[in-house]
Amino acid sequence: MNGRIAKNAASVILTANLIKVHLGLELSIEDRRHESVLVSEDAQAEDLQGDERAATAA
């Protein structure tokens, strides 16, 4: 994000979940599902970027 405000749906969902947790609210099943899907997609994207960097460096 590099200091920019992200307004896409994934960022809004993750931010809302973080606020809920901070307020002591329990995440719903749907909230937890979104969280796990979005976080795993983000991890996969980071893995791909790492692979691209390694290929470029080689």
C-alpha positions, 0 to 999 in steps of 0.5 A: 500500500506504500502509505496510500489508503486502500479502498478495495473491498478486501481492505474494507473487510479486513479493516472492519474485522480488525475493528471488531476484534479491537472492540472485543466483538466476535467475528461471525463465521462469514467474517472469519471465512473472508479473513482466511480467504483474503489472507491466504490470497495475499500470502500467495501474491507475496510468494509469487512476487518473491519468486519473480524477484528471485528469477530476476536476481538469478 
